[in-house]
């Protein structure tokens, strides 16, 4: 209740009240029903002694089917972007102000989805449907999160990542992206056993890099599988040529490949999908790589571990 009214007295969102979403409403309704039921039993204990009518086999089977169906229906409903609040796709897609700039750009607002433009082209493109996810897609997204979390346990120490072949290093806004730099094709695409890239926070003084999550990268010209519907939309970044070096627009991150400004044509990277395994602003699949998002995630991790 405090997190939705006056805000929690601790953590990265200190004294910041969160918006109310559908899950909050459903939770309150269930809690009220539980309290009412307990009060009724305390007031009249004999209610628990009432005999229950026997049901036939068909009725029992219908009841067993109805309960999970209701749960799935409720899950689908509360994940609908139109009214889900911070728990749904709309909440996951939002982020904090990034403060990043481009070479010839409009205003940069919250999240990477609202990055600017360079030479008339958006610094980032989004892919996939924005339709509300189905119950099956919600479950698939949850499975991807669990599998990614389990797979990343072995890379808590950044030295383990280097030893496994994650040696292509890119840094931005307090984060360090370690891309797999070997010849094994299994590291391309949506494969939780072998993520394409690992993301660490490196802006914590006197602290080892903190593993934040994974980034999956598709092969050239391949569309990422949108297994979670609107929850798992993929994105790509515009690559420009600056001083003879291929550069990610909006970040100024230089890639290792050279380019000829006279013949270069801006292009987009392969499609990518983030899966964060720590509390992250905007949600598990957020595309926000701003310094504010990184700092908030770091504070949340440090608070969890005392």
N, C-alpha and C positions, 0 to 999 in steps of 0.2 A: 504493500500500500504506500509506503513512504517513497519508493522509487517513482511512483506516478503522481505524487502530490508535491512534496517539498524537496525530493531528491535524497539520495543516500548520503550519510555523513562521512563517507570514505570512498576510496577508489578513484578511477580516472574521471568519472562524471560527478565529482563532488558538488553537492547541493544543486544538481541539475535535474529537474523533473522530466522524466521520459513521457512521451505521448502514449495515450491509451489505445490499445489495439484490440482486435476481436478476441484474441486469446485471453486477454485480461477479462473481457466480459464473460466468456465461457467459463473461465476459472472461478469468477465470483458467483455465477449461477450455481455451479456444482458445489462450491463451498457453502452457499446458503442452503442448498438442499440437504447437504450433510448435517449442518447445524440444526436445521428444522427437524430432521429425522431423529437425531440424538435427543433433542429437547422433548419430542413426543414420547420417546421411550422412557425418559426420566419422569415425565409427568404421568404416563400410564404404562408401567412395565408389562401389563397384561397383553399389550399389543404384540409382544414377541411370542406369546403363547398361542396365538390364533392359528388354527390349522390351515394349511394351504391346499387349494383345490388341485386335484390331480389333473395332469394334462396328458394328452395323447402323444404318440410318437411324432406326429406331424407338427403339433404345436411346439414341442420341445425343440425339434429341428429348426423350426422357423425362428424361435427365440435365439438359438445359437448363431444363426445367420444374421439376424437383425442387429445384434450388438456390434460385431465388427463392421457391418455396413454403416451403422450410424457413426462409428468412430471415423471411418474413412470419409464419409460425407462431411462431417464436421471439420476434419483436417483440410479437405479441399476447400471448404467454404472460407475458413479463416485465412487460408493462404491466397485468397483472391486479391489481386493488387488493389482493386478499387476501395476496399475497406479493411484490409488486414492490418494496417498500421505498421509499426516498426518490425513486426515479425514476418511480414510478407515480402514479395518481390520488390514492391515499391520501396519498402524500408531498406532492403538489402542493396538496392541500386543507389540509394542516397549516400552521401559522404560528407566530410567536413571540407571547409575551404582549402583548396590545394595551394594557392599562391604561386602556381607555376606560370611561366610565360613562354610565348613563342616569338618568332622573329617578326611576324606581321599579323598580330592576332587581335581577336576580340577579347572581351572580358572573360576571365576564367572563374567559374563559380564552383559549386561543391562537387567533389568527386571527379574522377577522370572522365566520366561520361560527358561532362560539361567543359572539357578542355577547349582550347581555342582552335584557330585555323592557321595554316601556314601556306602562303602563296595560293590562297583561295580554296585549300583542301582541309578538311577536318583533321586535327592531329590524331584523333582516334576514331575508329569505326566500331560499331557494335553489330553483332550478327545474331540471327535467330528470332524466334517468335516471342512476342510480348503477351501472348494469350495466357490466361490463368492456368497454372499447372494442374494436371489431373492428380488424383490420389496416387496413381502409379508413379508419376513423375516425382511427387514429393518423397515417396519411399525410395526411389532410385537416387535422388539427391542425397538423402540421409545415408544411404549405403556408401556412396562415393566419399562422403565426409568421413565415415567410420574407417573405410579402407585406407584413405589417405593418412588419417591420423595414426593408424597402426603401422603403416609403412614408414612414416617419418620418424618413428621412435629411434631408429638406428642412426639417425643423422643429427641427434641433439648436439653432439660435438662436431663442430665444423671441420675438424681434421678427418673425421670419418667420411664427410662429403668429398673432400679433396681426394682421399684414397679411392673413392668409388668412381672417380672420373668427372666430378663436377668442378671443372677447373677454368671454365670461361667466365670471367668475373666482370660484372657490371654493377655500378654503384649509383644510387640516387636517393636523395631525401632521407638519409639515415639508414637505408636498406642496402643490402648486398645480395644481388642475384647471382647464384652460382648455377650456370647452365652446364648440362652434360656435354662433354666435348669429345666423346668417343665415336666409334663406328657402329655401335649396336642400335639397330632401327627400333628396338622395343621401347626406347626412351622417347620416341615420337608418339603423339596422340594421347588419348585418355587412358593411361595405364598406371593405376595406383601403385603397382609393384615397382615400377621404374619411372618416377616423375621426371619430366623434362628439365625442370629447374627447381632449386630450393631457394627460399627467401629468408634471410637472416637480418635482424636488427643489429646494427654495429655502432649505434650512437649512444650507448650506455657507458658512461665513464667507469673505469676500473671493473668492467664486467665482460665476460666472454660473449661472443655473438649469440643472440637469442633466436632460435628457430621459430619463425612465424607461420610458415606454410609452404605450399608447393605451387608451382605454375606448370600447367600442361600446355604443350606447344604442338600444333598440328604440322604436318608436312606441307610443302609448298602447294598452294592452290586447293588445299583440302578444307572442307567445312567441319568444324568441331561438332561432335554429336551432342545435341541439346537434350541430354537424358533427363534433366530436371525441369524441362519447359522453360518458362520465364525466369526461373531461379538460376539457371546455368546458361546465361548468354555469353558468348565468346566475344573477344575484341582483338583489334590489331592496331599497331601504331604506324604513323607516317614516318618514313625514312627519307631524310634530305641529305644534301651534300654541302658540308660546311668546311671551308679551307682544305678541301681534298680528302675529307674524312666523312664516312657515312655516319649520320647523326640522327638520333631519335628526336623528332620534333616535340616541343613542349617540355622536354627535360634537359636537352643539351647533352645527353649521354652519347659518347662517341663509341661506335662499334669498331672492331679491329680491321674492317675492310676499307680500302681506299676507294676514292671515286674521282672522276674527272668532271669538274663543274661545267665545263663546256658541253659535255655530251650527256650529263646525268639527267634522268627523269625521276621525279619523286615517286616512291612506291610504298606499299604497305607490307609490314611484316606478316609472318604466318599468324593464324588465329591462336589466341591464348585464352586460358581460363585459370583464375586463381582459386585455390582452396585454402583458406586460413585455418590453422588448427589451434589458434589462441583467440581470445575475445578480440574482435576486430571491428572498428567502426564501419557501419554499413552492412555487416553480416558476413557470413562464411565465404560467399562468392564475390565480395566487393572488389571493384576494379580501381579503388582509390589508393594511389601510392604516394599521397601527399605526406609531408613531414608531420602534419598534425595527426594523421591516421597512424603513422608509425609510432609516434610518441604515445598516443592513447593506448595502442596495443602493448607497448613495452610497460607502461604503468600498470595495466591490467595484469600482465604476467607477474611483475614484481609484487603486486599486491596479493596475488594468489599464493605466492611462495613466501610471504612474510618479508 
